[in-house]
């Protein structure tokens, strides 16, 4: 069930969601609604590096 913790290969894993088939099965057979738990995801910080100028060594295509 969502919210439970299971032990897999020496690690504890918390179930936070399941697929639609599993949700439907729980609802029809056990009368339990499975609702996903909210999860926190860190913001994505994209770093854009500028392409350096060709320094004369090799081909200019090697710079990219």
PyMOL commands that set and color helices and strands:
alter all, ss='L'
color gray80, all
select helices_A, chain A and resi 20-30+60-63
alter helices_A, ss='H'
color red, helices_A
select strands_A, chain A and resi 5-8+11-14
alter strands_A, ss='S'
color yellow, strands_A
deselect
rebuild
show_as cartoon
